Amino acid sequence: MNRLKFIILSITTVLISSKTVFAQKQQQPNILFVLTDDQRYDSVKTFNKAIDGQEMSKLGYIESPEVDKLAVQGTTFINTYCQATGCAPSRATMHQGRYPFRSGVYEFEYHNNVAEHMKPSFPEQLASLGYQTFHVGKLGYRLKGLDKNGKSKEHKVYQTDINFRALGQQGLTDYSGGGWWKEVDGVKYENPIKDMNFFVTANGEFEYISKQLIEQNKKYAKVPEEVTKKYDLLRHYKKGQKKSMYKGMIISGVSPQPAGKTRDGYYAYFLNEYLVNENKEFNAGKLKFKGVDPSKPVFAHVGFDFPHTPVLPPADFRERFQKHTYKIPKVTEKELKTMSIQMKKLVNNKYTDHMSEEDLQKMIQDYYAFCAYGDKLVGQTANDFISYSEKQNQPWMIIYVCGDHGWKLNEHGATSKFTPWEWDSHNPIIVVSSDKKKFPAGKLVTEFTEFVDIAPTALSAAGEDLNSEKYNYIDGLDMAKIVANEAPVRDYIIGETHAVIGARAFIRTADYVLSLKTRPSKKEGENMKWALSASWEDLDPALYDSKKDPQEINNVAFDKKYQKVAKKMKDKLLNIVLGDNRVEVNWEKWGTGTKVYRSNFAPGSHDYKLKLENIK
């Protein structure tokens, strides 16, 4: 009898344990990571109201009903800043949960997963936890693998990856380009076409813009002029130079496709195709993919291109925004005179203040029209994801990031990104979850948050213990802990980027932002401590008093009143980015390098604390 009781008790224990494990697995939420590209915070009413006290941009009219709905449903982290103001290093930060100075990824270099300090990206970590991972659109995470001979090879970060370039070659886009083309319209060419860009019409016709193609086949000679007129294209051009039909970012124009049929429209469409085709194949042109498996949690990443150049809103959105006149920011000689050398390099390279009033209006109108169109797609994507999760009776979470960094619309006299200025680096995040205790509806978090927080937030939601040794490399904080007041409160945010302007790091508090040149060159492993002994002038400092000068126009780095503030911020910044486990890697041209250089003379400097006096 006792033996029978023991057997029954054992079976009962096993059943309870099995149910507990199953319940834990069921608690892993489906996660959607939505990222836009080059999007300013002032394209969203919710963000404007929280930051500037008004719904419309200070430049003029905007529309953002769908993102505003997400803010009502979830928690807004209004003071989120990126850690690198260029696409690739910013996306590496998000995927790795590490600062650039800890990963060694500072600009657009290919890198590999073999270097001694590298760890799996958080989508790969989620896959090891039983998630199926999916990506569509722009990725911009330039990670490579290495074969047994040390040569670079493709490394799949996502199990299912619908790449924007592959979609473009299938004609599932309005505009695309890049790659090497050995064949065009059935004609093979001895010399590959390396400067290819093309439009796809509503009828599916390809319209090619390529000087190299024209050199080999004159039948395409008239196409650049035809499409420039047809789509009302405005390309960026430097002061003193003529406008080009080939060179320069397309900062204004109209899409050849209707809404929903642009490249971003297809990204939203194929996420839904993945979700509705449960365990079935679906097509993207000639490409075949397998749909979601409802028995597993899903992590999906949609990398929208909007409003990155080419800025091509669909015609109906463009026409609506052309009815509005915008305030055009202006740069002054005084600002240019006090601007740091590195930041002025960007301004000179992407200068727009010389353009006509008409062209600047078109640039701004089309930018916000493109954002409004993208807002509609973000709403579509979120709704499809929630519908799928609720149909499966599964918990879910959405992480929406407003731009991998920001963009200038003639602020400081320029367009583009790549600087520590507010417009290039302030990118709020909204987290919406079926778990309203973790991420309450309508809540506004004002504490500083950073892009390095995205990875730990997703991993923690998936059930991982971030305090385990496995994750001691992660630099970010779980945003659920920030909401619950269980995380350190940051007095500052930090970042570093090397793209375009050269090596420059920045630190921002609630009252000030300081950026400095960190290296005399970008040669890895050399002069890593140069900035510690360099003169203030050689550091090319830019210091702005954000309270008195929110537009960051007056560089007070050499104002004696700010000497104490400047020194304290400088010491903190350099101790962190140069001395608290800094990593530099000679990645080599195709990401094959694994030589790691380290600097760790001030370990623990990054403690989130920095108290500064207010300058009256």
C-alpha positions in Angstrom: 0.0 0.0 0.0 2.8 2.4 0.9 4.5 1.5 -2.4 1.3 2.4 -4.3 1.0 5.7 -2.4 4.7 6.5 -3.3 4.0 5.8 -7.0 0.9 7.9 -7.1 2.8 10.7 -5.3 5.7 10.5 -7.7 3.4 10.6 -10.8 1.5 13.6 -9.3 4.8 15.4 -8.7 6.0 14.8 -12.2 2.7 16.1 -13.6 2.8 19.2 -11.5 6.4 19.8 -12.5 5.6 19.3 -16.2 2.7 21.7 -15.9 4.9 24.3 -14.2 7.6 24.0 -16.9 4.9 24.3 -19.6 3.4 27.3 -17.9 6.8 29.0 -17.7 7.3 28.4 -21.4 3.9 29.7 -22.1 4.8 32.9 -20.3 7.4 33.8 -22.8 5.8 36.6 -24.7 5.8 37.0 -28.4 8.1 40.1 -29.1 7.9 42.6 -31.9 10.8 45.0 -32.4 9.8 47.8 -34.7 12.6 50.2 -35.8 12.5 53.2 -38.1 15.4 54.9 -39.8 16.6 58.5 -39.4 13.3 59.5 -37.7 13.2 62.6 -35.6 11.2 62.6 -32.4 9.2 65.7 -33.5 7.4 63.7 -36.2 5.3 62.2 -33.3 2.7 64.2 -31.4 3.0 62.3 -28.2 6.8 63.0 -28.1 6.4 66.7 -28.9 3.8 67.2 -26.2 6.1 65.6 -23.6 9.3 67.3 -24.8 8.2 70.6 -26.2 4.8 71.2 -24.7 2.9 71.1 -28.0 1.6 68.4 -30.3 2.9 69.8 -33.6 6.5 70.1 -34.5 8.0 73.5 -33.9 8.6 73.4 -37.7 4.9 72.8 -38.5 2.3 70.2 -39.2 2.7 66.4 -38.5 0.5 63.3 -38.3 1.1 60.3 -36.0 -2.2 58.7 -35.0 -0.9 55.2 -34.8 2.2 55.8 -32.7 0.1 58.0 -30.5 -2.2 55.0 -30.0 0.8 52.8 -29.0 1.7 55.5 -26.4 -1.8 55.3 -25.0 -1.6 51.5 -24.8 1.9 51.3 -23.4 4.8 53.0 -21.6 6.8 55.8 -23.3 10.5 56.3 -22.5 10.7 59.8 -23.6 14.3 60.5 -22.8 15.9 57.7 -24.7 19.1 58.5 -26.6 21.1 56.4 -29.1 24.8 55.6 -28.5 26.0 56.1 -32.0 24.5 58.5 -34.5 25.1 56.4 -37.6 22.9 53.5 -38.8 25.3 50.5 -38.5 26.9 51.3 -35.2 23.6 52.2 -33.7 22.0 48.9 -34.8 25.0 47.0 -33.5 24.4 48.7 -30.1 20.8 47.6 -30.1 21.5 44.0 -31.2 24.4 43.5 -28.8 23.2 45.5 -25.8 26.7 47.0 -25.6 28.2 50.5 -26.0 30.4 51.1 -29.0 33.4 51.4 -26.8 32.7 47.9 -25.4 31.9 46.2 -28.7 34.6 47.9 -30.8 32.0 48.7 -33.5 32.2 52.4 -34.0 31.0 53.0 -37.6 30.1 51.0 -40.7 32.9 48.4 -40.5 32.1 44.7 -41.0 32.8 42.8 -37.9 32.7 39.1 -36.9 31.5 36.8 -34.1 34.8 35.2 -33.5 36.8 38.0 -31.8 37.4 37.0 -28.2 35.1 39.6 -26.6 32.1 39.0 -28.9 28.8 37.5 -27.7 25.7 36.3 -29.5 23.2 39.0 -30.4 20.0 39.1 -28.5 17.9 37.6 -31.3 20.4 34.7 -31.3 20.1 34.4 -27.5 16.3 34.3 -27.9 16.6 31.5 -30.5 18.6 29.5 -27.9 15.6 30.0 -25.5 13.2 28.4 -27.9 12.1 31.5 -29.9 11.6 31.4 -33.6 13.2 34.6 -35.0 12.0 36.6 -38.0 13.3 39.8 -39.7 12.0 41.8 -42.7 13.4 45.0 -44.1 16.6 46.9 -43.3 18.9 45.2 -40.8 22.1 47.2 -40.9 23.9 44.9 -38.5 27.1 44.2 -40.4 28.0 40.9 -38.6 30.0 38.2 -40.4 31.1 34.7 -39.6 34.5 33.3 -40.4 35.2 30.0 -42.1 38.0 27.6 -41.1 40.4 29.5 -43.3 39.6 32.8 -41.6 37.7 34.2 -44.5 34.4 36.1 -43.9 31.1 34.4 -44.6 27.5 35.2 -44.2 26.2 34.9 -40.7 22.4 34.6 -40.2 21.3 36.6 -37.1 17.6 35.7 -37.8 16.3 32.2 -38.6 13.9 33.7 -41.2 15.3 36.8 -42.9 13.5 38.7 -45.7 16.1 41.1 -46.9 15.2 44.4 -48.5 17.6 43.9 -51.3 16.2 40.5 -52.2 12.7 42.0 -52.2 13.9 44.9 -54.5 15.3 42.5 -57.0 11.9 40.8 -57.1 10.3 44.2 -57.9 8.6 44.3 -54.5 9.6 47.9 -53.8 9.4 51.4 -55.2 13.1 52.1 -55.0 16.2 50.1 -54.3 19.8 49.7 -55.3 23.3 48.5 -54.4 25.0 45.2 -55.1 26.9 44.2 -58.3 24.7 43.7 -61.4 26.1 41.4 -64.1 22.8 41.2 -65.9 20.1 43.9 -66.6 16.9 43.2 -68.5 18.3 39.9 -69.8 21.5 41.4 -71.1 24.8 40.3 -69.6 27.6 42.7 -69.0 31.3 42.0 -68.9 31.9 44.7 -66.3 29.6 44.4 -63.3 27.4 47.5 -62.6 28.4 48.8 -59.2 26.5 52.1 -59.0 23.0 50.7 -59.7 19.8 52.4 -58.3 16.4 51.8 -59.7 12.7 52.7 -59.3 9.8 50.2 -59.8 6.6 51.6 -61.4 3.1 50.6 -60.5 3.2 48.4 -63.6 6.2 46.6 -62.4 8.7 48.2 -64.8 12.3 48.8 -63.6 13.8 52.3 -64.3 17.5 52.2 -63.9 19.8 55.0 -62.8 23.5 54.1 -63.4 26.3 55.9 -65.1 28.2 52.6 -65.5 25.1 51.0 -67.1 24.8 53.9 -69.6 28.5 53.7 -70.5 27.8 50.1 -71.6 24.4 50.5 -73.0 23.2 53.9 -74.3 19.5 52.9 -74.4 19.3 53.9 -70.7 20.8 57.3 -71.3 17.5 59.2 -71.0 16.2 57.4 -67.9 17.9 59.6 -65.2 16.4 62.8 -66.6 13.0 61.2 -67.1 12.7 59.8 -63.6 14.0 63.0 -62.1 11.1 64.9 -63.7 8.5 62.3 -63.3 9.1 61.8 -59.5 10.1 65.4 -58.9 13.4 64.4 -57.4 15.5 66.8 -55.3 19.0 65.6 -54.5 21.3 67.1 -52.0 24.0 69.2 -53.6 26.9 71.0 -52.0 27.3 74.8 -52.1 28.8 75.9 -55.4 28.0 72.6 -57.1 25.3 71.9 -59.7 22.4 69.6 -59.0 23.0 66.0 -60.2 20.7 63.3 -61.5 23.1 60.6 -60.2 24.8 61.8 -57.0 23.4 63.2 -53.8 20.8 61.9 -51.3 17.2 62.1 -52.6 15.8 64.5 -50.0 12.5 65.1 -51.7 10.3 63.4 -54.3 7.2 61.2 -54.8 7.0 57.4 -54.8 6.2 55.7 -58.1 4.0 53.3 -56.1 0.8 53.8 -54.2 0.6 53.5 -50.4 1.1 49.9 -49.4 3.2 49.0 -52.4 6.4 50.8 -51.4 9.4 49.0 -49.9 8.1 49.8 -46.4 4.6 48.7 -47.4 6.0 45.3 -48.4 7.8 45.0 -45.0 4.5 45.3 -43.2 2.8 43.0 -45.7 5.3 40.2 -45.3 5.3 40.3 -41.5 1.6 39.6 -41.8 2.2 36.9 -44.4 4.6 35.2 -42.0 2.0 35.4 -39.2 -1.1 34.1 -41.1 0.7 31.3 -42.9 1.0 29.0 -39.9 3.4 26.2 -40.7 2.9 26.9 -44.4 5.1 28.2 -47.2 4.4 31.7 -48.6 6.0 33.5 -51.6 7.8 36.8 -51.9 8.0 36.9 -55.7 10.1 33.9 -56.6 11.4 33.6 -53.0 9.8 31.1 -50.6 9.6 31.3 -46.8 7.9 29.3 -44.1 5.3 30.8 -41.9 5.2 31.0 -38.1 5.0 27.9 -35.9 2.3 28.8 -33.2 3.7 26.2 -30.8 6.8 28.4 -30.3 7.1 32.0 -29.1 8.1 34.4 -31.9 10.5 37.3 -32.0 9.9 39.5 -35.0 11.9 42.5 -36.1 10.6 44.9 -38.7 13.3 47.3 -39.9 11.5 50.1 -41.7 13.5 52.3 -44.1 11.3 55.4 -43.7 12.1 58.3 -43.5 15.7 57.5 -44.6 16.6 58.8 -48.0 15.3 58.5 -50.7 12.5 60.5 -49.1 9.6 59.3 -51.3 6.2 59.5 -49.7 3.3 58.1 -51.7 1.4 60.7 -53.8 -1.6 61.1 -51.5 0.5 61.7 -48.5 2.7 64.1 -50.4 -0.2 66.2 -51.7 -1.7 66.5 -48.2 1.5 67.8 -46.7 2.3 70.2 -49.6 -0.7 72.3 -48.3 1.3 73.2 -45.2 4.1 75.8 -44.9 6.9 75.0 -42.5 9.3 77.1 -40.5 12.8 76.7 -41.9 15.6 76.6 -39.3 18.5 78.9 -40.0 22.2 78.9 -39.1 24.1 82.0 -38.2 27.7 83.0 -38.8 28.1 83.2 -35.0 27.0 79.5 -34.6 29.4 78.4 -37.4 32.2 80.3 -35.9 32.0 78.6 -32.5 31.1 75.1 -33.9 33.5 72.3 -33.2 35.8 71.4 -36.1 34.5 67.8 -36.3 30.8 68.8 -36.2 31.5 71.6 -38.7 33.0 68.9 -41.0 29.6 67.2 -41.2 27.8 70.6 -41.7 30.1 71.4 -44.6 29.6 68.0 -46.1 25.8 68.0 -45.8 25.2 71.8 -45.9 21.6 72.8 -46.9 21.3 76.5 -45.9 22.4 77.6 -49.4 19.4 75.9 -50.9 16.3 77.9 -52.1 13.3 78.5 -49.9 11.3 76.4 -52.2 13.7 73.4 -52.1 13.9 73.6 -48.3 10.1 73.6 -48.0 9.9 70.5 -50.2 12.6 68.8 -48.1 10.7 69.4 -44.9 7.2 68.7 -46.3 8.2 65.4 -47.8 10.1 64.3 -44.7 7.1 64.7 -42.5 4.8 63.2 -45.2 7.0 60.2 -45.3 6.9 59.9 -41.5 3.1 60.1 -41.6 2.9 57.3 -44.2 5.3 55.3 -42.0 3.1 55.9 -39.0 0.3 54.1 -40.8 2.5 51.1 -41.5 3.7 51.0 -37.8 0.1 50.8 -36.8 -0.6 48.1 -39.3 2.4 46.1 -38.1 1.5 46.4 -34.4 -2.2 45.5 -35.0 -1.3 42.4 -37.1 1.1 41.2 -34.4 -1.3 41.7 -31.5 -4.1 40.0 -33.5 -1.9 37.0 -34.1 -0.8 36.8 -30.4 -4.4 37.1 -29.1 -5.6 34.5 -31.6 -3.1 32.1 -30.1 -3.9 33.2 -26.6 -0.2 34.1 -26.1 1.3 37.1 -24.2 3.0 39.7 -26.3 5.3 42.7 -26.2 6.1 45.4 -28.7 9.2 47.6 -28.6 8.8 50.6 -30.9 12.0 52.7 -31.5 11.6 56.1 -33.2 14.6 56.0 -35.4 18.0 54.4 -35.2 19.1 58.0 -34.6 17.7 61.3 -35.7 18.0 63.7 -38.6 18.5 67.4 -39.3 16.2 69.6 -41.4 18.6 72.5 -41.8 19.2 72.8 -38.1 22.8 73.9 -37.8 22.6 74.6 -41.5 22.7 71.0 -42.6 20.8 67.7 -43.1 21.9 64.1 -42.3 23.0 62.7 -38.9 26.4 61.7 -37.4 26.7 64.3 -34.6 25.9 64.3 -30.9 23.4 67.2 -31.3 19.9 66.7 -29.9 18.3 66.2 -33.3 20.7 63.4 -34.2 20.5 61.5 -31.0 17.2 61.8 -29.1 15.0 58.8 -30.0 12.1 57.9 -27.7 11.0 54.3 -27.2 7.5 53.0 -26.5 7.0 49.5 -25.0 3.5 48.1 -25.2 2.7 44.8 -23.5 -0.1 42.5 -22.7 1.4 42.6 -19.2 0.2 46.0 -18.0 1.8 45.7 -14.6 5.3 45.7 -16.2 4.5 48.3 -18.8 1.4 50.3 -17.7 -0.8 51.9 -20.3 -0.3 55.7 -20.8 2.7 55.9 -18.5 5.5 58.4 -19.3 9.0 57.6 -18.0 11.3 60.6 -17.8 14.5 59.0 -16.5 17.3 58.6 -19.1 17.1 55.4 -21.1 19.5 54.2 -23.8 19.5 51.9 -26.9 21.6 49.4 -24.9 18.5 48.8 -22.9 16.6 47.1 -25.7 18.5 43.8 -25.6 18.2 43.2 -21.8 14.5 44.2 -21.9 13.7 41.5 -24.5 15.9 38.9 -22.8 14.3 39.6 -19.4 10.8 39.4 -20.8 11.8 36.0 -22.2 12.6 34.8 -18.7 16.3 35.3 -18.5 18.1 36.2 -15.3 20.2 39.2 -16.3 22.3 38.9 -13.1 23.7 35.6 -14.2 27.3 35.4 -15.4 26.1 34.6 -18.9 25.0 38.2 -19.3 27.6 40.2 -17.4 28.7 41.7 -20.7 25.4 43.6 -21.3 25.7 47.3 -20.7 22.0 48.1 -20.7 19.1 48.0 -18.1 15.8 46.1 -18.2 13.2 48.8 -19.0 10.6 46.9 -16.9 13.0 47.5 -13.9 13.2 51.2 -14.8 9.4 51.4 -14.7 9.3 49.6 -11.4 12.0 51.9 -9.9 14.2 48.9 -9.4 17.1 50.0 -11.7 19.8 52.6 -11.2 18.7 56.1 -12.1 21.1 57.6 -14.8 22.4 61.1 -14.3 23.8 60.9 -17.8 23.8 59.1 -21.1 26.9 58.4 -23.2 27.9 57.4 -26.7 30.7 57.4 -29.2 30.7 57.4 -33.0 33.5 57.6 -35.6 31.5 57.7 -38.8 32.0 60.7 -41.1 33.2 63.2 -38.5 36.0 61.1 -36.9 36.3 59.7 -33.4 34.0 61.6 -31.0 32.4 60.7 -27.7 29.5 62.5 -25.9 28.0 62.7 -22.5 24.6 64.3 -21.8 22.9 65.2 -18.5 19.6 66.9 -18.0 21.3 70.3 -18.2 24.4 70.0 -20.4 25.8 68.0 -23.3 29.6 67.7 -23.9 31.3 66.1 -26.9 35.0 65.6 -27.5 37.4 64.2 -30.0 38.7 61.0 -28.5 41.4 59.9 -30.9 43.9 61.6 -33.2 43.1 59.0 -35.8 40.9 55.9 -36.2 43.9 53.5 -36.1 42.9 50.7 -33.7 45.1 50.2 -30.7 47.2 53.3 -31.2 47.1 56.4 -28.9 44.2 55.0 -27.0 44.9 57.4 -24.1 45.7 60.4 -26.3 42.7 62.4 -25.1 43.9 62.2 -21.4 46.9 64.5 -22.1 45.6 66.4 -25.1 44.9 70.1 -24.7 41.4 71.4 -24.4 41.7 73.0 -27.9 42.9 69.7 -29.4 39.9 67.9 -27.9 37.8 70.1 -30.1 35.1 70.5 -27.4 31.5 71.3 -27.9 29.5 72.2 -24.7 25.9 73.3 -24.7 23.8 74.5 -21.8 20.6 72.7 -22.7 18.3 74.7 -20.4 19.4 78.1 -21.6 20.1 76.9 -25.2 17.8 74.0 -26.1 18.6 74.3 -29.8 22.3 73.8 -29.0 23.6 76.7 -31.0 26.0 78.5 -28.6 29.1 76.4 -27.9 30.2 77.5 -24.4 33.2 75.1 -24.2 35.6 78.1 -23.9 33.4 80.2 -21.6 35.2 80.6 -18.3 31.9 80.4 -16.4 31.5 76.8 -17.5 35.1 75.7 -16.8 34.2 73.5 -13.7 31.3 71.9 -15.4 33.4 71.2 -18.5 36.2 69.6 -16.6 33.9 67.4 -14.5 32.1 66.2 -17.6 35.3 65.7 -19.5 36.9 63.6 -16.8 33.8 61.5 -16.4 33.4 61.0 -20.2 37.0 60.1 -20.8 37.3 57.8 -17.8 34.3 55.9 -19.1 34.8 55.6 -22.8 38.6 55.3 -22.7 39.2 53.7 -19.4 36.3 51.5 -18.4 36.9 48.3 -20.4 37.4 50.0 -23.7 37.7 47.7 -26.7 39.1 48.5 -30.2 39.4 45.8 -32.9 41.2 45.8 -36.2 38.3 44.2 -38.0 40.0 44.5 -41.4 38.2 45.2 -44.7 35.7 42.4 -44.8 35.4 41.8 -41.1 38.0 39.1 -40.8 40.2 40.7 -38.1 40.2 39.4 -34.6 43.0 41.4 -32.9 41.5 43.1 -29.8 43.1 46.1 -28.0 41.9 47.0 -24.5 42.1 49.9 -22.2 41.0 49.6 -18.6 42.7 52.2 -16.5 39.5 53.4 -14.8 37.3 50.4 -14.2 33.9 51.1 -12.7 33.8 54.7 -13.8 30.5 54.1 -15.5 28.4 54.3 -12.3 25.5 56.4 -13.6 26.3 59.2 -11.2 27.4 62.8 -12.1 26.4 65.8 -10.1 27.0 69.2 -11.7 26.4 72.8 -10.6 23.9 75.0 -12.4 25.4 78.0 -14.1 23.4 81.2 -13.5 
